[in-house]
Amino acid sequence: MTAASSKRVSASVLQPLKEALSLAFWYKKDLRAYLNVVLPDVGLVGHLDWTDYKRNIVARLVDTMAANQGKYLDELLTLILATADITDPSHLKRIEDGDRKYKEAVEALSTLRNLVAPYRALRTESEEAARRQREEEARAAVQREIGIKLAELRDLLYELTRNEDHQARGYALEKLLNELFALFDIDAKASFRIVGEQIDGAFTFEGTEYLFEAKWRKDRAEVADLDSFAGKVGRKLENTLGLFLSVNGFQESVLSTYSQNRPRLFLMDGGDLSAVLEDRIGLPELLTQKRQHASRTGEVFISAYTILGA
């Protein structure tokens, strides 16, 4: 039992902790990964409702721990100190309106940091060093697991390029996409499914509903391939967007036809898919950057490698 066990965390630090956690992590996937690293053995993280809004998830976790400090005091203290140690959430700069989100997160983290000195004093130097070591090891383990899964999916994609059986290739691509979206905690409303030569699906990302369609044909996708999909998107609510994946890319006529009149869809090709599987860019960041580019320029396609080069 540590010295902290005879103390209590004051209610005055709880709201700043909630604010800092909510602002330092934009994607729920990143928040969940962070909490799993900081609180690996508590069991609370997996029981949270991760379909809820991010602020509600954070509030439920912090309030649960604060209400039962006899059981969770050391873990609550660890969460406070670990969050206060976040000094530069630069990953926020890569998302939409990133400079503002980064500034707000830095301010919230600074506010929390100014409150934690009494709690830091409860931990000995050796306890703090051990905590940081555990967190580094857990964080590295999470990254290794993600890397292993991406490597498996990457190998699957390369195998598919040599498969001449279109139906078998379609089913394998369906499996790959389902596992890829699940890996990044993107909320697919139902498993992507193959229908004929195409894969259909729907998912929610950053509060926006998407229809999804994928094709893998020998030739690049044509305008006619997009027309049917655009019609489906157009019949949904106005804020519904579309993501169309063509593994072998798109004809120039597709880009010129659909890059106009405030497009409600954007495009992804096999190069984009490879960049994600090679761990060059995360799928959430890729989707955000593509949506931003379409919104700002009207162009429905920008490659992952152009994004990375920029």
C-alpha atoms as one frame of an Amber mdcrd trajectory, in Angstrom:
protein
   0.000   0.000   0.000   1.472   3.386  -0.997   1.398   6.647   0.886  -1.400
   7.751  -1.424  -3.746   5.193   0.095  -4.209   7.326   3.218  -5.157  10.375
   1.130  -7.975  11.414  -1.147  -8.044  13.187  -4.476  -9.857  16.498  -4.145
 -12.924  17.143  -6.287 -11.274  20.365  -7.493  -8.884  18.426  -9.724 -11.481
  16.128 -11.279 -12.990  18.567 -13.794  -9.576  19.774 -15.021  -8.614  16.105
 -15.444 -11.737  15.426 -17.497 -11.136  18.500 -19.638  -7.490  17.633 -20.256
  -8.303  14.039 -21.223 -11.143  15.081 -23.523  -9.059  17.656 -25.370  -5.700
  15.845 -25.520  -7.163  12.940 -27.525  -9.415  13.712 -30.489 -10.038  10.136
 -31.620 -11.660   7.711 -29.205  -9.249   5.055 -30.446  -6.275   7.097 -29.245
  -7.968   7.848 -25.917  -8.722   4.177 -25.379  -5.170   3.139 -26.230  -3.820
   5.728 -23.784  -6.118   4.591 -20.972  -5.196   0.971 -21.576  -1.550   1.932
 -21.157  -2.060   4.013 -18.007  -4.666   1.737 -16.405  -3.805  -1.735 -17.725
  -5.106  -3.794 -14.810  -8.144  -1.923 -13.531 -10.758  -3.426 -15.857 -12.709
  -0.184 -16.116 -11.605   0.794 -19.609 -13.057  -2.244 -21.340 -16.400  -1.810
 -19.566 -16.893   1.778 -20.718 -19.471   2.453 -23.435 -17.172   3.362 -26.309
 -20.111   4.172 -28.583 -20.917   7.143 -26.345 -19.552  10.653 -26.771 -15.923
  11.063 -25.747 -16.647  13.503 -22.917 -19.249  11.152 -21.465 -16.762   8.275
 -21.564 -14.141  10.337 -19.737 -16.652  11.584 -17.162 -17.896   8.075 -16.442
 -14.365   6.770 -15.905 -13.178   9.619 -13.668 -16.401   9.749 -11.640 -16.363
   5.989 -11.076 -12.805   6.084  -9.784 -13.370   9.188  -7.666 -16.509   7.741
  -6.062 -14.613   4.648  -4.905 -11.214   5.962  -3.912 -10.802   3.184  -1.400
 -10.436   0.862  -4.387  -9.152   3.107  -7.164  -7.117   5.828  -5.427  -3.716
   4.703  -6.690  -5.069   4.308 -10.223  -6.789   7.714 -10.132  -3.563   9.270
  -8.901  -1.650   7.564 -11.708  -4.126   8.870 -14.289  -3.813  12.417 -12.960
  -0.014  12.397 -12.999   0.284  10.654 -16.364  -2.117  13.100 -18.015  -0.297
  16.061 -16.486   2.912  14.683 -18.016   1.489  15.195 -21.539   3.204  18.407
 -22.598   2.960  18.468 -26.390  -0.120  16.836 -27.997   1.243  17.687 -31.440
  -0.779  14.884 -33.080  -3.772  17.225 -32.850  -2.231  19.568 -35.401  -2.800
  16.985 -38.146  -6.595  16.974 -37.812  -9.209  19.463 -38.942  -8.824  22.857
 -37.240  -5.768  21.346 -35.606  -4.074  24.537 -34.437  -7.104  25.533 -32.377
  -7.543  22.038 -30.944  -3.844  21.913 -30.069  -3.993  25.268 -28.279  -7.058
  24.262 -26.276  -5.469  20.966 -25.268  -2.213  22.631 -24.191  -4.142  25.122
 -22.059  -6.209  22.358 -20.426  -3.112  20.270 -19.731  -1.343  23.296 -18.258
  -4.304  23.970 -15.958  -4.178  20.375 -14.733  -0.400  20.466 -14.341  -0.655
  23.481 -12.033  -2.839  21.428  -9.663  -0.895  18.195  -9.365   2.109  19.155
  -7.226   0.461  17.903  -3.983  -0.349  14.573  -5.656   3.092  14.193  -7.185
   4.549  14.627  -3.685   2.650  11.535  -2.567   4.753   9.377  -4.887   8.345
   8.567  -4.135  10.938   9.007  -6.848  11.241   5.260  -7.295   7.455   4.836
  -7.551   7.286   7.547 -10.214  10.142   5.992 -12.165   8.464   2.587 -11.990
   5.155   4.073 -13.181   6.760   5.732 -16.185   8.641   2.563 -17.046   5.436
   0.508 -16.961   3.696   3.032 -19.182   6.521   3.040 -21.723   6.554  -0.749
 -21.844   2.780  -0.942 -22.210   2.775   1.730 -24.923   5.470  -0.109 -26.839
   3.489  -3.354 -26.535   0.384  -1.695 -27.979   2.369  -0.357 -30.937   3.895
  -3.782 -31.536   0.457  -5.397 -31.588  -0.828  -2.833 -34.089   2.282  -3.315
 -36.207   1.840  -7.094 -36.202  -1.798  -6.815 -37.281  -0.978  -4.328 -40.030
   1.753  -6.660 -41.274  -0.749  -9.533 -41.445  -3.192  -7.412 -43.439  -0.387
  -6.131 -45.662   0.659  -9.695 -46.476  -2.972 -10.515 -47.246  -3.216  -7.594
 -49.672  -0.042  -8.643 -51.479  -1.363 -12.195 -51.784  -4.585 -10.849 -53.286
  -2.730  -9.036 -56.052  -1.680 -12.458 -57.382  -5.137 -14.031 -57.115  -6.955
 -14.302 -60.452 -10.196 -15.561 -58.872 -12.208 -12.355 -58.668 -14.828 -13.730
 -56.303 -12.254 -15.139 -53.898 -10.327 -11.888 -54.087 -13.477  -9.944 -53.315
 -14.229 -11.983 -50.210 -10.634 -11.644 -49.033 -10.755  -7.860 -49.560 -13.995
  -7.756 -47.583 -12.231  -9.526 -44.693  -9.237  -7.203 -44.923 -11.357  -4.051
 -44.820 -13.478  -5.254 -41.916 -10.378  -6.046 -39.878  -8.665  -2.782 -40.840
 -11.596  -0.604 -39.768 -11.928  -2.606 -36.541  -8.212  -2.147 -35.821  -8.674
   1.619 -35.863 -11.946   1.476 -33.878 -13.950   3.031 -36.704 -17.588   2.232
 -36.078 -18.818   0.134 -38.991 -22.594  -0.110 -38.776 -22.435  -3.596 -40.190
 -19.685  -5.723 -41.630 -18.678  -4.681 -45.120 -20.119  -7.266 -47.459 -19.491
  -8.305 -51.021 -22.360  -7.981 -53.502 -21.455  -9.113 -56.994 -18.149  -7.412
 -57.774 -18.434  -4.645 -55.212 -18.229  -4.290 -51.445 -20.849  -2.219 -49.667
 -20.923  -0.908 -46.148 -21.513   2.046 -43.857 -19.589   3.504 -40.966 -19.530
   6.437 -38.559 -16.443   8.604 -38.269 -16.049  11.789 -36.215 -19.820  12.074
 -35.852 -20.489  11.822 -39.607 -22.300   8.952 -41.328 -20.596   7.436 -44.372
 -21.654   5.057 -47.089 -18.775   2.922 -48.339 -18.167   1.097 -51.573 -15.087
  -0.742 -52.823 -14.187  -2.217 -56.201 -11.220  -4.231 -57.383 -11.216  -4.573
 -61.133  -8.459  -4.806 -63.703  -9.299  -1.387 -65.107  -9.494   1.918 -63.260
 -12.932   2.993 -62.052 -15.037   5.005 -64.506 -17.612   7.746 -64.071 -20.402
   5.174 -64.402 -18.991   3.297 -61.400 -19.328   6.422 -59.285 -22.721   7.538
 -60.571 -24.688   4.770 -58.859 -22.826   5.277 -55.604 -23.286   9.039 -55.718
 -27.020   8.449 -56.137 -27.102   6.335 -52.971 -25.288   9.055 -51.025 -27.558
  11.747 -52.434 -30.671   9.934 -51.212 -29.455   9.961 -47.609 -29.565  12.837
 -45.139 -27.605  15.895 -46.244 -24.711  15.338 -43.834 -24.076  11.792 -45.107
 -20.815  11.427 -47.031 -19.445   8.687 -49.257 -16.083   6.935 -49.441 -15.323
   5.019 -52.654 -12.295   2.705 -52.815 -11.005   1.569 -56.184  -7.910  -0.546
 -55.667  -6.658   0.092 -59.200  -7.416   3.805 -59.147  -9.658   6.117 -61.167
  -9.826   7.470 -64.679  -9.097  11.196 -65.029 -12.713  11.727 -66.103 -13.852
  10.600 -62.637 -11.741  13.241 -60.923 -12.848  16.039 -63.231 -16.526  15.055
 -63.125 -16.829  14.719 -59.365 -14.445  17.490 -58.292 -17.085  20.170 -58.509
 -20.299  21.447 -56.914 -19.438  20.729 -53.257 -18.878  16.965 -53.550 -20.392
  14.680 -50.930 -17.951  11.872 -51.543 -14.219  11.379 -51.749 -11.990   8.665
 -53.143  -9.372   6.184 -51.982  -7.150   3.939 -54.100  -4.804   1.018 -53.594
  -1.872   3.327 -52.905  -3.788   4.857 -50.004  -4.601   1.396 -48.687  -0.946
   0.372 -48.904   0.162   3.510 -47.050  -2.128   2.619 -44.147  -1.047  -1.021
 -44.106   2.620   0.025 -44.203   1.953   2.147 -41.096   2.904   5.354 -42.902
  -0.377   7.022 -41.943  -3.261   5.984 -39.703  -6.632   5.338 -41.305  -8.389
   8.006 -39.168  -5.814  10.634 -40.137  -6.061   9.660 -43.803  -9.863   9.993
 -43.804  -9.685  13.341 -42.025  -7.094  14.728 -44.432  -9.041  13.548 -47.481
 -12.262  15.080 -46.186 -10.500  18.368 -45.400  -8.964  18.482 -48.857 -12.312
  17.831 -50.550 -13.992  20.470 -48.400 -11.350  23.123 -49.054 -10.595  22.497
 -52.724 -13.563  20.597 -54.145 -11.160  17.871 -55.303 -12.445  14.399 -54.435
  -9.035  12.722 -54.417  -5.673  13.385 -52.822  -3.239  10.523 -52.360  -1.840
   9.481 -49.002   1.676  10.033 -50.299   0.858  13.622 -51.289  -0.488  14.157
 -47.776   2.654  12.669 -46.250   4.871  14.762 -48.527   3.086  17.917 -47.462
